[in-house]
Amino acid sequence: MDAGMVNTSSNLKAQARCPLREQFLPRRNSKENLDRFIPNRSAMDFDYAHYMLTEGRKGKEQVEANAAAVSSPSKEAYRKQLAETFNMNRTRILAFRNKPPSPAKLLPTDHSSSLQQQPKSVKPRRYIPQTSERTLDAPDIVDDFYLNLLDWGSENVLAIALGQTVYLWDASNGSTSELVTVDDEKGPVTSVNWAPDGRHIAVGLNNSEVQLWDSASNRHLRTLRGGHTSRVGSMAWNNHILTTGGMDGQITNNDVRIRSHIVETYRGHSQEICGLKWSGSGQQLASGGNDNLVHIWDRSMVSSSSTPTQWLHRLEEHTSAVKALAWCPFQGNLLATGGGGGDRTIKFWNTHTGACLNSVETGSQVCALLWSKNERELLSSHGFTQNQLTLWKYPSMVKMAELTGHTSRVLFMAQSPDGCTVASAAGDETLRFWNVFGVPEATTKAAPKANPEPFSHVNRIR
């Protein structure tokens, strides 16, 4: 089990530090390229070299063949004259030139075979910065493993909950604004989650309520009540359905378009829900709880709000709380899960069959997981002792990089809309940005924005 711990900051410290104030910008290391000199034999006179190497042997053989005969003075003079003429007073066999001539390329007769024989191009290894690109202050962030206080919307705006207040940081221009500060009897804020349109945002509270806000107009749209009896620590959107998980162990589907918003309930966990994620298709929901369980729920198994839906798979291999959940973007039925401090493993599941495909020991508490949208890579964030982010190559699970800088467990991670940058928040009250996933090889056509129609009726419901 992972006990939630609250990190309380003094009033003097909160006054001295401005939320989301930038601390520093990183410096890049330069690299040097070195040249080398390569000798060649293009200046060699092979005829002369052959003569010099073989003349002695020929002379010896001639002497042995005519041992009884004595060479005449005229022959000796002729041989000496020939050697002097051929030598031309040269003393070197090897020589160097500034640049060797380029070799002649033969034209292939069979174009198909020549293409097949060409070696495959090797993709150069991507440079992964080892330090964060930017660090912002995040005072009063709640140091609690079971909460979800960071999310990055499709409109490139980052939401982070600091104590009683939700702040918005616009990544396009670096501006910061305050969305809402809740009352003491309702707070602190226990979860934030952007809707698919990147404009509307859900805010979960300690008093079991969920507020819906329009970030563009900074307007409170409605409050969802009755779904839980205690704090709402995890949420996940599926089009117009907002799924919420509470400390009461219950999971609720809320249709934000209608007044009676509770349309389905999932009951299978006996303790707090600390992780919720819908698959890319919106057909399956993964939930992780403090009871060490992972459940897979399927939308086809629908029931009413009064009759709980039965899970599709109940995964019991973890030995500690499961908060980290991540659906694979290139394989729809592949789910990665991470266990807490008593488990420390990342497991991979086939959600069609419920089979565990692999389990990797990480050595520390797994707080969050993110798949790369551009490469077959997985990023995990950890707690004691290194408080690091680890980049893994999938499926070999070879470590590609370990990113350090946080001085407390890295509880929350969020990914930018383009999939390149990752934001991480920790109990050390800092928010760091990492260019860990690189730049996409080709610019793809932008996906159409989510239909705002599911929220058209929200404005009239209080």
N, C-alpha and C positions, 0 to 999 in steps of 0.2 A: 504494500500500500504506500502511496505517496501523500503525506500530510501536507495540506496547503499552508503556506506561511505568508504572513502579511508584513510587508516592509514599510513601516511608518516613518516618514521624514518629518523633521521638525519644521515649525512655521518659519523660523529664520532661514532655513535652507530653501524652502519653497519660494520665499520672497527673493532670495538672492539669485535663483536660477529661473530663467524664463523658459517656459515649455517650448520644445522644438527649436531651441536656439542652437545654431551651428557652432561646433567646437573647433574644428580644424578641417583643412583640406589635405588630401594625401599628396605625397611626392612620388614620382615615378623614377625608377632606376634606369639609367642609360646602359646600353650594351656596346661593345667594341667589336669591330670586324677586323681580322688579321689576314694579311696576304702572305703567300709563300712562293718561293722561287723554285721552278721545276726545270732541271736540266734536260737536254735532249741530244740525240746523236745525229741530227740532220746534217752536221758539217763533217761527218766522217768520210774519209776516202777509203772505201773498202778494197779497191784494187791495190792501192799502195800498201794497206795493212796486210793483205794476203801475201804480197810479194815479200815484205819484211819478215813475216812469220814462217814462210816456206823456203826461202832462198838458202838458209843454213842447212836444212835437211837435204835439199837437192844436192848441195855441194858435198855433203858427207857421203850420200849414196853414190855419187859419181866417183869419189875417191876410193870407196870400197870396191866398186865394180872395176876400176882400173888401178888396182893397187900396185901392179907391177909397172904400170906406165907412169911416166913423168910428164906432167903438163909442160907444154912449150911456153916460152916467155910471151909469145904473141897471144895465146889463149888467155893467159893470166891478165895481160894488159887489157884485152877486150872485155873480160868479165868485170874488171875494176871500172872501166870506162862506162859500161852499161849500168852498174850500180850507182855511180855518181850522177849519171844523166837521169835515171828514174827517180832518184831520191830528191833531186832538185833542192838540196840543202834544207829539207824539212826535218824537224825534230819531234813533231807531235803526230799522234795518231788520232786522238780524241780532240774535239773542239766544241765550243758552245756558240750559240747564236741567241739574239734577243728573243725571238719568238719562233716556234716551230710552225711549219706550214700546216694548214688544216687538211685532214685526210679527205680523200675523195670519197663521196658517197655513191654507192651503187644503186641504180634505179631498180626497184623490185619488179619482177616479171609478173608475180601474182599478188594483186593488191589485197585480196582477202586474207591470204596467209601472212602477209607482212603485218596486217593489223592485228592478227591474232598473236603474233610473236612480240608485240610491243609490251613492255612491262607496265603493270598497273601503277597509276600515279599514287604515291603515298601521301595521305593527308597530313599536313604539318601539325604538330602538337600545339594545341591552343594555349596561349599564355593566360594564366589564372592569377590575378592580383592577390597577394597574400594579406593585404591590409584593406580596411574599409575605405570606400571612396568619400564618404561623408559621415559625420557623427553629429547627432542632435541630442540636446538635453531632453530627458523625459522624466521630470520630477514627479514623485508621488505615484508612479506606476505600481500597481498591486502585485506583489511577488507571490503569486498563487498558481500552482501547477494546473489546477482544474479550470481556470478561466481562459477566455479567448478575447484578448483586448486589442488585436491588431488586424486590419484588413485593408487590401488595396483594390479599389474599384476599377471598373472598365474604363472610366473617364480619367484615369491617371491621378486620382486623388486618394491619398492615404488617410485612413481613420485610425486614431489611437485613443484609448480611454486612459486618462490619468486621474485616478481617484474618482471624484464626483463629476468630472468634465470629459466630454468628447471633443477632441481637436481634429481639424482637417488640415492636411498639408498637401498643397497642390504641387505635384512633381514637375509640372511644366514651367512654373515660374518661381517655385520655392516659397510661396506665400503661405501663411498660417492663419487659420480662423477658428473661432470657437463655435461649435454646433449647439451644444446644450450643456448646462450644469444642473444636475438633479438635486433635489432636496436631500437632507441627511437621512430622513426616514425611508427614502426610496433607494438611496445609493449604498455603497458605491456602484459604479457601472461594472457589470460582470461579463459582458460580451458585446461585440459589434460585428455586423456583417452587412456588406453591400448587396443590394439587389442586382440582378443581371444588367439593368439599364445604367448602372453607375451613377444614378441620381438619387434614388431612394435608399435609405439605410435603416436597418433595424438595430435597436439599442436594448440589450437585456439588462435587467436591474436586479439588485439584491432582494427586492421585496416581491419577486416572482412575476412582475409585469414586464411587458415588452412594448417599447414605443417605436412608432414608425415616423420617420422624418423625411422631408424633402430638402436635400442639401442645397439645391439651386436657390430656393426662396427662403431657406432657413426657417421652415415652417413645420410645426408638429401636426401630423395628419391624424393619428389615432393611437389608442393604447389597447393592446391585447391583454385581456385578463381571463382568469379562470382555467388556464391550461396547466398551471403548476401551483404548488403550495410553498415553494421555496425558490431560492435564486436560480436564474436562468444563465448557466455558464457556457452554453454552446448553442449555435444556430447555423442553419444552412438553407439557402434558397434553392428552389426548383421551379423556375418560371414564376408563377403567381402564388406558389405554395411556400410558406415560411415554416420550416421545421425547427422546433425548439426542444432543447433537452435541459432538464432541471436537476437540482440536487435531490429531488424526490424520486429519481430513477425513471421518470416517465418521459416519453417522447411524444410530441404533439405536432400534427400537421395543421397549419392555419391557412385558410384561404382568405387572403387580404381583400378580396373583392366583395365579400358578403359580410353582413352584420354578425351572423352566427359563424364565427370564423373557424371554430374547431371542427374539422371534418374527419380526422382519423387520429387514433392513438396507437402507439406501439409500447407494449409492456414486456420486458424480458430481463431488464437490469434490476438488481436489488439495491444498488447504490448510485451515487451521482453520475450523471452523464457528462463526460468531459471532452468528447469528440464526436462530431457529426460531419459526414461528407456524402453528397449525392454523386453518383457516377456521371460521366460525361453525357450519357444517353438520357439521364433523368429517370431511369427505370429502377435502379437499385440504390439503397441507402445503407451506408456503413455507420455503425455507432460503436463507440468505445466507452467503457465505464470504469469506475473505481473498484468494481467487483472483478477486475482482471478479464472481463469478457469482451468479445467483439461479436456483434450481431449483423447479419446481412438481411435486409428487408426488401421485398419486391413489390412494386406498385401494382402488379397484377393480382396480388393477394390483398384486395381492398376489403375493409370492413367499416362499419359505422364508428362514430366517436364513442359510443357506449360499449361497443364490442371490440376489444383490443385485437390487432392484427398479429398473426403468428409469424415468427421469424422464418426466413428461408434457411439460414445456416447459423449455428451457434458455435463459435470458435473459442476454444478453451485453453489453448496452448500457452498463452502469456501467463506470467506469474506475478504481475504487478499491474497497476492501473494503466489503461491504454487511452492516451490522448491523441497521439500522432497518427493520423490517417491520411492516405494519399492515393487517389485513383490514377492509374497509369494513362497518359494521354494517347499512347500509340497501341495499347492493347486493352480493350474495354472491360474485360473480365479480370484484370490484374489489379489487386489491391495490396498496398504496402502499409504495414502497421508497426508502431514502435511502443515498447514497454517502458515503464517507469524505472525508478531506482532499484527495485528488487528484481528486475527482469533484464534490462539493458540490451535487448535484442531487437533487430528489425526482421520482420517476417513477411513473406510474400504468399498471397493466396489466390487460388483460382476460385472466383466467386460463383461460377456455374456449378462446380462440384463440391466446393468447400474444402478442397485439399490444400495443405500447406506445401508450397513449392520449394521454399528455402528459408533458413533461419541463420542470421548473421549476428555474432556477438560483437557489440560495439564498445564495451568496457565502461559505459556510463549511461545515466538516465537519458532516454530519448524523449525530447519535448515536442518536436515538430518534424514533419517530413514534407518535402516539395519535389515534384518531378520537373525536370527540364522540359520545356516545350520545343526545344530545338535539337537536343541530343538525347541519347539513351543514357541519362545520368539521373542520379537521385541525391538530393541534399538533405542532410539531417542536422538538427541542432541538439546540443547536449548540455548536461549539467556537470556536477562535480566529477572529475577534478579539473579538467581543462576548460570547461565552458566554451567549447569550440563548435564550429560548423564544419561538417565533414562532407566532402563531395565524393560520391561513389560512382564507378562505372558499372552499368548494368548490361548483362546479367552476371558478369564475373565478380562484381562487388569488390573490385580492387580500389583502394583509396587513391584518388587523384589529387586531393589537396585537403589540408586542414587549416581552417581560417580561425585565428585567435585574435582577441582584442577585448572581448567581454570579460568582466571580472566576477560575474555571477551567472547562474544558469540561464541559458538562452531559451526563454519560455515560448516566445512567439516569433513566427516568420510569416512574411507575405511576399508575393511575387508581383512584379510590375506587369501591366497588360501585354507588353511585347515579350515577356518571358525572359528578359536578360538580367534584370536587377532584382536582388532580394533584399528586403528590409528585415532586420532582426531587432527585437526588443528583449531586454533582460532585466533581472532584478537589480542591476547596477545603475538603473535609471538613465540608460542611454539607448538611443535608437541609431542603429548603424546600417549603412547601405553598402552592398557588395556587388561588384560586377563579376559574378561567379559563373553565369551560364553563357557568357559570350554573346556575339552578335549573330543573328540568323544569316545563313549563307545567301539566301535570296529573299527579297521583300515580297511577301505574299499579299494577296488582295485582302483588304481589311474586311473583317466579318461585319455583316449588318448589325446595327444596334438592336438591342432587345425592344420588342414591341411595348410601348408605354401603355397600351390598352389595359393590362391587368391592374394598373394603378389609377385608371380614370375615375373609378368610383370611390377611391379611398378618401378623397378630399371631402366627401359629403358624409362620411361615417366618423363619428366621434366615440 
